[in-house]
Amino acid sequence: ILAALVLLDAVEDCDERRSPYLGNIPILRWKPDSPLVMERLLGLLLAESFRHRYFPRQVAWLSRLRRVDRPYYCLSRPPEPLTLLELRRRTGSVEADLTVVYPDPPLDSEETRLLHEFEPRMRLMTPTMFFSA
């Protein structure tokens, strides 16, 4: 659903309010005196690009290998309300039996509870949970 994103945070003093719509993305603090910032930024950009491109392929491959026949939708980052809104927009509605698979580790129980309040019919699973069920 979303493209691969990385936030380069160059705030020097105070951040009054960060956008809640940034979601579950990696954030790198800009340090002008550090020669490693650009290396770390490039590494994060590459890692996120690979995750966005290859995680869904890995899940599809494992689904074929394990002969998983239930419907699922794959996200390359952990779910959040905005990604669920986008999923609902793309599919027209969320089916009762739709499983959303996202990378390990699993979300904590509070975050999962909040997402289920938003979309109670959806199952949220990581590959570990999805393929062990």
Buried (B, 14 or more C-beta within 10 A) or exposed (E): BBEBBBBBEEEEEEEEEEEEEEBBBBEBEEEEEEEEBEEBBEEBBEEBBEBBEEBBEEBBEBBEEEEBEEEBBBBBBBBBBBBBEBBBEEEEEBEEEBBBBBBEEBBEEEBEEEBEEBBEEBBBBBBEBBBEE
